[in-house]
Amino acid sequence: MLLQRNKLGSVRPPKRCRSDMDNISTSDIVIINGNSHPDLANSVAERMGIKNGGCSVFHKSNRETIVEISDSVRGKDIYIIQTGTKDANNNIMELLIMAYACKTSSARSIVGVIPYLPYSKQCKMRKRGCIVSKLLAKMMCTSGLTHIITMDLHQKEIQGFFDIPVDNLRASPFLLQYIQESIPDYRNSVIVARNPGVAKKANSYAERLRLGLAVIHGEQKEAESDEVDGRYSPPPTRAYCNILGNSSVEMCIPTASSSRQRTTSVSVGVPEHPSKVKPPLTIVGDVNGRIAIMVDDLIDDVQAFVAAAEMLKDNGACKIYVLATHGLLSSDAPRLLEESVIDEIVVTNTIPHEVQKLQCNKIKTIDISILIAEAIRRIHNKESMSYLFRNVTLED
């Protein structure tokens, strides 16, 4: 390249060409991934027009996780693509170690791209258990992650467990487009919620497609164990209070002074919470001669879906589709789906399920890598994310 001299004889640097300017926005992006879903990471990197960063994650003979990052990450924006699979514990440790390795290597920002967040179903207190998703959020924040990109959380309130920004993307536009383009005569369909807990999501799909809604009520859930321990010990009775003496009677029996007050009290101690008696499985809505489309956020154990599909078939549904964002499909789910009356199962590629597709020909996959790539581009260029959440309501 020829150097130009000005009138004073000094050398002027050459003008930067336009192609170099265009590459500045992606020159400090590094995309790395673990072993959970390398195909999705490669698809995202290809859509963004950048090369997947050099990062190797492997396990020693004692099952310890080793992370080696070959490229420099100093002062760069790192995007770690790591989803949850059936090997959730290893997926989490790989993510935490990769994030901490980038943190100690002076990365400017570390964004965790977790299409399916593991342990998201354990977001409520159960007996003497704990809220595992809260613990996982604390671990991710401590490891060095500065931002989280995920998709269709099981409960949207999980975002409040994190001390860093969380973008909960939606896969519903892809699934709605699939219904309109790939299901023949979809106008003769009805959106089905397999239990009342999914009714809001199903209603959102029905309103957008201008279709009817049906809800399956009375699902039989596994009853909690009735073991006798401290959780089920009853409060003291009147006879027990008499044995203890007058000092404990006041705790068990209302006094005369309390009866003169406006506050009423029960005379039998602490009332017992009545148990729920669920009615038999019933369908609220008409599915006779219609195409039934069940929607949910996750398909893991498919027994409930198979039972719901059999009930829909008995009530006259001509075809049955199941649509969900995450297709975990654990255990013998492919075999059960192949033998069921379900005609088609549609999931996105947030979780790899190529092996399950070989076992069940009914499983179809929708690629959502373009949505993740667009989210990464907007975050890196400091653009608004509002476009990706247009017309998104609390029910979506």
Secondary structure per residue as TSV (DSSP state, phi and psi in degrees):
chain	resnum	aa	ss	phi	psi
A	1	M	-	360.0	131.7
A	2	L	-	-77.8	136.6
A	3	L	-	-94.9	136.1
A	4	Q	E	-97.2	142.7
A	5	R	E	-111.8	140.9
A	6	N	-	-87.0	-173.2
A	7	K	T	-66.0	-27.2
A	8	L	T	-83.5	-4.1
A	9	G	S	93.0	-3.8
A	10	S	-	-80.6	156.7
A	11	V	E	-87.8	128.3
A	12	R	E	-94.2	137.7
A	13	P	-	-68.1	148.7
A	14	P	-	-65.7	149.4
A	15	K	-	-69.3	138.5
A	16	R	-	-75.1	132.4
A	17	C	-	-72.0	163.5
A	18	R	H	-67.1	-33.4
A	19	S	H	-64.3	-34.4
A	20	D	H	-66.1	-37.1
A	21	M	H	-64.5	-37.7
A	22	D	H	-68.1	-26.8
A	23	N	H	-86.0	-8.4
A	24	I	H	-64.9	-36.4
A	25	S	H	-65.3	-24.2
A	26	T	H	-112.5	3.9
A	27	S	H	-71.5	-24.9
A	28	D	T	-108.1	22.2
A	29	I	E	-98.7	132.9
A	30	V	E	-128.5	122.2
A	31	I	E	-107.0	122.1
A	32	I	E	-126.5	164.3
A	33	N	E	-150.6	158.5
A	34	G	-	-94.1	-153.1
A	35	N	S	-94.3	2.2
A	36	S	S	-74.1	-44.2
A	37	H	-	-152.2	70.6
A	38	P	H	-64.3	-29.8
A	39	D	H	-64.2	-40.9
A	40	L	H	-65.5	-40.5
A	41	A	H	-62.9	-42.0
A	42	N	H	-65.4	-37.7
A	43	S	H	-65.6	-41.6
A	44	V	H	-64.9	-45.2
A	45	A	H	-63.3	-39.0
A	46	E	H	-65.9	-39.7
A	47	R	H	-66.9	-30.3
A	48	M	H	-85.3	-8.0
A	49	G	T	73.7	27.0
A	50	I	-	-125.4	164.5
A	51	K	-	-89.9	139.0
A	52	N	B	-65.6	130.4
A	53	G	-	-64.7	155.6
A	54	G	-	-82.7	105.6
A	55	C	E	-144.0	124.5
A	56	S	E	-113.5	131.2
A	57	V	E	-123.4	120.9
A	58	F	E	-143.4	169.9
A	59	H	E	-118.0	137.8
A	60	K	-	-77.6	177.2
A	61	S	T	-63.5	-26.0
A	62	N	T	-91.8	14.0
A	63	R	-	71.4	14.6
A	64	E	-	-75.2	147.1
A	65	T	E	-93.3	130.6
A	66	I	E	-117.3	131.8
A	67	V	E	-120.6	128.6
A	68	E	E	-129.2	118.9
A	69	I	E	-105.0	117.0
A	70	S	-	-84.5	-29.9
A	71	D	S	-89.5	155.9
A	72	S	-	-74.0	135.4
A	73	V	-	-119.5	7.9
A	74	R	T	-64.4	124.5
A	75	G	T	70.6	15.4
A	76	K	-	-111.6	164.1
A	77	D	E	-92.6	117.9
A	78	I	E	-103.5	132.9
A	79	Y	E	-120.9	112.8
A	80	I	E	-99.9	113.4
A	81	I	E	-96.2	111.7
A	82	Q	-	-150.9	113.6
A	83	T	-	-102.1	174.2
A	84	G	-	-96.3	136.3
A	85	T	-	-127.1	-165.7
A	86	K	S	-66.8	-19.3
A	87	D	S	-97.9	59.5
A	88	A	H	-63.9	-39.7
A	89	N	H	-64.7	-42.8
A	90	N	H	-66.5	-38.1
A	91	N	H	-59.8	-41.8
A	92	I	H	-67.3	-45.4
A	93	M	H	-64.4	-39.6
A	94	E	H	-60.2	-44.0
A	95	L	H	-63.0	-46.4
A	96	L	H	-64.2	-41.5
A	97	I	H	-69.0	-40.2
A	98	M	H	-62.6	-42.1
A	99	A	H	-64.3	-42.8
A	100	Y	H	-68.9	-34.3
A	101	A	H	-64.2	-39.6
A	102	C	H	-69.5	-36.1
A	103	K	H	-64.3	-45.0
A	104	T	H	-74.8	-10.8
A	105	S	T	-99.3	16.3
A	106	S	T	67.4	38.1
A	107	A	-	-69.4	146.3
A	108	R	S	-71.2	-46.7
A	109	S	E	-145.4	150.4
A	110	I	E	-130.9	111.4
A	111	V	E	-108.0	123.6
A	112	G	E	-90.5	116.7
A	113	V	E	-98.3	101.8
A	114	I	E	-121.2	86.8
A	115	P	S	-54.7	-43.3
A	116	Y	S	-118.7	116.5
A	117	L	-	-82.7	117.7
A	118	P	T	-64.3	156.8
A	119	Y	T	61.7	17.2
A	120	S	T	-70.4	-20.2
A	121	K	T	-79.0	-17.7
A	122	Q	-	-94.5	63.4
A	123	C	-	-113.4	12.6
A	124	K	S	-132.3	155.7
A	125	M	-	-77.7	131.6
A	126	R	-	-127.2	110.4
A	127	K	T	50.0	-124.2
A	128	R	T	-94.4	18.5
A	129	G	-	-79.8	-155.0
A	130	C	-	-148.1	169.1
A	131	I	-	-88.8	94.6
A	132	V	H	-67.3	-35.3
A	133	S	H	-63.9	-29.2
A	134	K	H	-66.9	-44.2
A	135	L	H	-60.6	-43.1
A	136	L	H	-63.4	-38.8
A	137	A	H	-62.7	-42.1
A	138	K	H	-63.4	-39.8
A	139	M	H	-64.7	-41.0
A	140	M	H	-66.3	-41.0
A	141	C	H	-65.8	-39.1
A	142	T	H	-68.9	-31.7
A	143	S	H	-69.3	-18.3
A	144	G	T	122.3	-1.4
A	145	L	-	-66.0	136.8
A	146	T	-	-110.1	-6.9
A	147	H	E	-162.6	149.4
A	148	I	E	-127.7	132.4
A	149	I	E	-116.7	120.3
A	150	T	E	-136.3	-175.1
A	151	M	E	-145.7	128.9
A	152	D	S	46.3	68.2
A	153	L	-	-60.7	149.0
A	154	H	S	-61.8	-39.2
A	155	Q	S	-133.0	127.5
A	156	K	G	-66.5	-20.6
A	157	E	G	-67.4	-12.0
A	158	I	G	-60.7	-26.4
A	159	Q	G	-58.5	-29.9
A	160	G	G	-72.5	-12.3
A	161	F	G	-74.5	-20.0
A	162	F	-	-92.6	145.7
A	163	D	S	-95.2	10.0
A	164	I	S	-126.9	162.9
A	165	P	-	-62.7	141.9
A	166	V	E	-130.0	124.8
A	167	D	E	-106.0	111.6
A	168	N	E	-96.9	93.3
A	169	L	E	-71.8	162.8
A	170	R	-	-119.3	135.6
A	171	A	-	-97.0	-0.2
A	172	S	H	-59.8	-35.8
A	173	P	H	-59.9	-35.8
A	174	F	H	-68.3	-42.2
A	175	L	H	-70.0	-38.0
A	176	L	H	-64.3	-40.5
A	177	Q	H	-64.4	-36.5
A	178	Y	H	-65.1	-40.7
A	179	I	H	-61.5	-43.3
A	180	Q	H	-72.1	-31.4
A	181	E	H	-102.4	-24.2
A	182	S	H	-116.8	-9.5
A	183	I	S	-104.0	111.9
A	184	P	T	-62.9	138.1
A	185	D	T	54.9	47.9
A	186	Y	G	-69.0	-14.0
A	187	R	G	-66.7	-19.1
A	188	N	G	-94.1	25.6
A	189	S	E	-102.5	165.0
A	190	V	E	-137.1	133.7
A	191	I	E	-82.7	130.4
A	192	V	E	-117.5	132.4
A	193	A	E	-101.2	120.3
A	194	R	S	-72.9	-11.9
A	195	N	S	-155.3	162.5
A	196	P	G	-60.2	-23.3
A	197	G	G	-66.6	-21.8
A	198	V	G	-99.9	6.2
A	199	A	H	-63.7	-36.7
A	200	K	H	-64.8	-44.7
A	201	K	H	-64.1	-44.2
A	202	A	H	-63.6	-38.6
A	203	N	H	-64.7	-35.7
A	204	S	H	-63.9	-42.1
A	205	Y	H	-64.5	-43.8
A	206	A	H	-63.3	-39.4
A	207	E	H	-68.4	-37.3
A	208	R	H	-72.2	-31.5
A	209	L	H	-95.4	-3.2
A	210	R	T	58.4	47.0
A	211	L	-	-119.7	169.9
A	212	G	E	-78.2	168.6
A	213	L	E	-129.5	138.5
A	214	A	E	-133.9	143.2
A	215	V	E	-127.2	130.6
A	216	I	E	-89.2	120.8
A	217	H	E	-115.5	146.1
A	218	G	-	94.0	26.8
A	219	E	-	-64.0	133.9
A	220	Q	-	-84.8	115.0
A	221	K	-	-102.2	159.4
A	222	E	-	-68.7	128.1
A	223	A	-	-75.7	144.8
A	224	E	-	-70.8	150.3
A	225	S	-	-64.9	141.5
A	226	D	-	-101.7	40.9
A	227	E	-	-68.0	148.1
A	228	V	-	-90.3	110.1
A	229	D	S	-150.5	-164.1
A	230	G	G	-61.5	-24.0
A	231	R	G	-70.6	-24.9
A	232	Y	G	-111.7	10.5
A	233	S	-	-70.4	127.4
A	234	P	-	-74.4	160.2
A	235	P	-	-70.3	163.8
A	236	P	-	-61.9	143.0
A	237	T	-	-94.1	177.2
A	238	R	H	-63.8	-41.3
A	239	A	H	-64.1	-38.7
A	240	Y	H	-66.6	-35.6
A	241	C	H	-66.5	-36.8
A	242	N	H	-65.3	-34.5
A	243	I	H	-67.6	-38.2
A	244	L	H	-70.8	-25.5
A	245	G	-	111.6	177.5
A	246	N	H	-67.4	-25.6
A	247	S	H	-65.1	-26.5
A	248	S	H	-102.9	-6.9
A	249	V	H	-66.4	-35.3
A	250	E	H	-63.7	-26.9
A	251	M	H	-73.4	-28.0
A	252	C	H	-101.4	-32.2
A	253	I	S	-117.0	133.4
A	254	P	-	-62.0	139.4
A	255	T	-	-84.7	168.4
A	256	A	H	-68.0	-33.8
A	257	S	H	-66.5	-36.1
A	258	S	H	-69.1	-27.9
A	259	S	H	-72.3	-22.8
A	260	R	T	-80.9	-12.9
A	261	Q	S	-81.8	168.4
A	262	R	S	-75.4	-19.4
A	263	T	S	-78.5	123.3
A	264	T	-	-88.7	154.1
A	265	S	-	-139.0	157.5
A	266	V	-	-89.2	151.4
A	267	S	S	-100.8	5.8
A	268	V	S	-112.8	17.2
A	269	G	S	85.6	-149.6
A	270	V	S	-79.2	120.0
A	271	P	-	-68.5	145.9
A	272	E	-	-81.8	139.5
A	273	H	-	-74.0	122.1
A	274	P	-	-66.8	143.8
A	275	S	-	-78.9	154.0
A	276	K	-	-82.9	137.5
A	277	V	-	-118.7	103.6
A	278	K	-	-78.6	140.8
A	279	P	-	-73.7	168.6
A	280	P	-	-61.8	159.2
A	281	L	-	-59.9	125.3
A	282	T	E	-136.8	155.3
A	283	I	E	-109.1	122.5
A	284	V	E	-94.7	100.8
A	285	G	S	133.1	165.6
A	286	D	-	-104.1	123.0
A	287	V	-	-121.5	4.3
A	288	N	T	-65.7	121.6
A	289	G	T	72.1	14.4
A	290	R	S	-112.7	164.7
A	291	I	E	-89.3	118.4
A	292	A	E	-92.2	126.7
A	293	I	E	-120.9	106.2
A	294	M	E	-87.3	134.2
A	295	V	E	-121.8	146.8
A	296	D	E	-162.1	174.2
A	297	D	E	-94.5	-24.3
A	298	L	E	-145.7	136.9
A	299	I	E	-117.2	111.5
A	300	D	S	-122.0	-86.7
A	301	D	S	-82.4	121.7
A	302	V	-	-97.6	6.9
A	303	Q	H	-59.0	-40.9
A	304	A	H	-65.6	-38.0
A	305	F	H	-67.7	-40.1
A	306	V	H	-65.3	-43.0
A	307	A	H	-64.4	-40.1
A	308	A	H	-66.1	-38.8
A	309	A	H	-64.7	-40.2
A	310	E	H	-63.3	-36.7
A	311	M	H	-69.3	-39.7
A	312	L	H	-63.3	-39.4
A	313	K	H	-64.9	-39.8
A	314	D	H	-66.7	-23.9
A	315	N	T	-95.1	13.0
A	316	G	T	99.5	9.0
A	317	A	-	-67.1	131.2
A	318	C	S	-81.1	-35.7
A	319	K	E	-140.2	151.8
A	320	I	E	-131.8	123.6
A	321	Y	E	-117.0	148.8
A	322	V	E	-125.3	122.9
A	323	L	E	-120.2	133.1
A	324	A	E	-152.0	157.9
A	325	T	E	-75.8	-49.2
A	326	H	E	-109.3	125.6
A	327	G	E	-110.3	83.5
A	328	L	-	-74.5	-44.0
A	329	L	-	51.9	61.6
A	330	S	-	-79.4	168.0
A	331	S	T	55.2	-132.1
A	332	D	T	-96.3	32.4
A	333	A	H	-59.1	-43.5
A	334	P	H	-59.0	-41.0
A	335	R	H	-65.4	-42.9
A	336	L	H	-64.0	-39.1
A	337	L	H	-68.9	-38.6
A	338	E	H	-65.1	-34.5
A	339	E	H	-88.1	-5.6
A	340	S	S	-85.3	176.9
A	341	V	S	-87.0	2.1
A	342	I	-	-69.3	132.7
A	343	D	-	-84.3	-33.8
A	344	E	E	-157.5	141.2
A	345	I	E	-120.0	121.7
A	346	V	E	-116.3	121.4
A	347	V	E	-134.8	164.4
A	348	T	E	-92.6	174.2
A	349	N	T	-95.9	34.0
A	350	T	T	-66.2	-26.1
A	351	I	S	-126.5	133.4
A	352	P	-	-68.2	133.2
A	353	H	-	-145.1	39.0
A	354	E	H	-66.7	-36.4
A	355	V	H	-65.9	-40.9
A	356	Q	H	-65.4	-32.7
A	357	K	H	-68.2	-29.1
A	358	L	H	-70.0	-27.3
A	359	Q	H	-89.1	-18.9
A	360	C	-	-139.9	116.9
A	361	N	T	-78.5	-5.8
A	362	K	T	-84.3	-10.6
A	363	I	E	-83.2	126.3
A	364	K	E	-117.4	149.7
A	365	T	E	-122.4	138.1
A	366	I	E	-112.1	130.9
A	367	D	-	-84.1	124.9
A	368	I	-	-115.7	18.1
A	369	S	H	-63.9	-29.1
A	370	I	H	-65.9	-33.3
A	371	L	H	-69.6	-42.0
A	372	I	H	-66.3	-41.0
A	373	A	H	-62.9	-40.2
A	374	E	H	-67.9	-37.8
A	375	A	H	-63.5	-42.9
A	376	I	H	-63.2	-42.9
A	377	R	H	-61.6	-42.7
A	378	R	H	-69.0	-39.9
A	379	I	H	-66.2	-41.7
A	380	H	H	-66.8	-40.4
A	381	N	T	-85.3	6.3
A	382	K	T	57.9	40.5
A	383	E	-	-95.7	163.1
A	384	S	-	-69.8	144.1
A	385	M	S	-94.1	3.3
A	386	S	G	-62.3	-30.3
A	387	Y	G	-61.8	-34.1
A	388	L	G	-77.0	-9.5
A	389	F	G	-119.1	24.0
A	390	R	T	-66.5	137.4
A	391	N	T	60.0	20.8
A	392	V	-	-90.3	124.7
A	393	T	-	-104.6	177.4
A	394	L	T	-66.0	-25.0
A	395	E	T	-78.5	-18.7
A	396	D	-	-76.2	360.0
